[in-house]
Amino acid sequence: DAALALAMCRYILENDLYDATFLQNPNSTAAATDGESCYSDSTLLVRADTGKFLTGNDLDGGGSTDYVVWSGGTTVLSAVATTGDLAVDAQQVTLAGGSTVAVSSVFQLFYDRVMEHSMNWYSDVCEVSVDTIEEIALGFASAGKTSSLDLYRGPSQHTNGVYNTLAIMALCHLVGNYDHKGGMSKGGSYWHDSTGLYDLS
């Protein structure tokens, strides 16, 4: 299931079929300007040394826990940025204290990870032909915000079910179909099977 979803992601990324406008919105104000009800973490910068999000405090030592994006050739706090750059690869930034660290955007890290495997590799794993994968991916992406995707026990009730689900949901994220008619919406599930096992508050 994850191989099929990630193969679709690869096709969408390679053919620029993703919703860049949605993905570049780093906060609710920017999202609202574009008519979106939610925003994306795609432009947030991730430190190569720790694998954690870069924060304002990392840059100036001022205590800000706001995450940071690359925008217009410089770092900007995500909470106030009007947009963020998607393709940020190993950009060097200076930290408080003068040392430097390489950072990449979430989008770039996802892109690199998806591209680690060929379409033929994904096809072999999920036992779906490359032509069929590409046909499904094109159909899904072409529907854009009205694309519909659902998953339930099939891909999720496995040892690796969380990762299957994340890979599948990445497709919704790429086309930005959240809260759009025909797209993805929250709700519809239940937690009573887990009552008493986990704190879900």
N, C-alpha and C positions, 0 to 999 in steps of 0.2 A: 504493500500500500504506500509506504513512504517513498519507495523507488519510483512508482508511477507519479506521485505528486511532485517529487523533486525533478523528474524528467519534464513534466509540464512546466514547472518553474523555469527550468533551463530554456525551454523553447520560448517562453514568454520574455525572459530576460534577453536572450540572443536576438530576438526580433523586435525589441523595443515596444512590446505590447502592454507594458505595465503603466499604471496611472501615476506618472511622475509628479503631477500637481499635488495629488493626495499625499504621496510619500514624502514630499518636501515640506509639508506643514509640520513644524516642530512644537506647536502649542495650540490651544483651543481658539485663540484669537485669530491666528493665521488660518486655521481650519474653517472658522465661521466666515471669514472673508471669501473663501472659495466654496461656500455652501455645503461644507462638511460638518457632521455632528461630532466627529472625533478626529484625532491627529495621529501621527505616526512616530515611531522611534527610529525610523530608517536613517535619519541624518545625524543622530547622536554619535559622538566620537567615542571610540573605545581605545584605551591605552594598550599598546603592544606589550608593555612590561608586566602588567597585572591582569589584563583581560577585563578590567572594570571600566565603567563609564568615566570619562573625563569630567571633572566638576570645576566650578568657578574657584573653589578653594585650592584645587591643584594648581591653578594658574597664578593666583595672587595671594594665597594664604589668608584671604579675608573671611573665611568660614562659610561661604556660599555653597550649598549642596546642590544648586541648580546644575543640570547637565549642560554640556556645551556642544554647539554645532559649528561647522565651518561654513561661513557665508560671506560672499563678496571678498574673498581673499584673506579673511581673518577669522579668529575665533569669536563667537558671540554666545551669550547665555541663551539656552533654548527657550527659556520662559519669555524672552523679549524679542527673539529673532522673528522676522517676517517670513523667512524661508531658510532652508538649509541646503547644502550641496550633498547630492547623493553619492557620487563617485569620489570619495576621498580615500586615497591609498597611501599609507605610511607617510603621512604629512608630519614633519617635525614641528613640535611646539615647545616653547620654553616654559618651564614650570617655575613656581615660586622657589627662590633659592638659586635659580640660574641654570639648573640642569635641563636637558632636553629629553623628550620622549617621542617616539613615533605613535601616531594615532591614525585610525581608519574609521570610516563610517560603518554603522551597522549594515547598511545596504551593501557596501563594498565587501564586507566580511561574508555576508550571505551569498553574494554573487560568486565570490571566490570558492566558497564551499560547494555550491551547486555545480560549478564548472569543474570540480575535481574529477567527475566521472563523465564519460561520453554518453550520448544517447543510446548507443549500442549496449553499453554496460547496464544502464538503467533498464533497457528493454529485456536483457537476459535475466535480470533479477526479478522483474515483475511479470515476465512472460507475456508481454504485450508488445506487438510490433512497433517499430519506430514510427511507421506511417500512421498507425492508429493513435499513438501517443500524440503526435503532432496535430492530427485532425481534432482530437478532443481538446488539446490545449488551445488551438486556434479558435474553436467554437466557444470555449469558455471565455477567453480573453476578448473575443469580438463582442460578446454580450456586455462587457464592461461592468458597470455598476448594477446592471440587471441580471448579472450571472448568478446562478443558483448552485449551491453546493451544500450537501448535507452528509453527515457521518454519524454513526452510532456504534453499536456493539462490534460490528464487523472489523473495522480497523483498530478500534480502541481497546478491546478486551484481550490484550496480549501483554506479555512481559515488556515489549517495546511500544505499547499502545500510546503512551504520552508522546513519544517521538513521531509516531504515525500521525497523531492528531495535529501536532505542531507543523509537520510538513504539509498536511492538507490545508490547515488554516493559513499557511503562508500564501497559498493561491488567492485566498480572499483578500489578504493584505496587499498583494501585488496589484490587484485590480480596484482596490478601494471600494468594495461594495457594501461596506457596513452601513446599516440603517437606510439603505436605499430600497425602493420598491422592487421586489424580485431578488434582492441581494441577501446579505447575511444580517440577522438580527439576534439579539440576545434572548434568553429565556427558552422555555420548552423542555428543560431537563429537570431532574429531581435528585435528591441526595439521601432519600430515606434508607437506602441500602447501607449507607455509611454512618447512620446515626450511632453516636457513642464511640465510633472508632477514631474520628478526626474532629478537630476544632475548625469548623468551616466558617466561623464568624469573621 
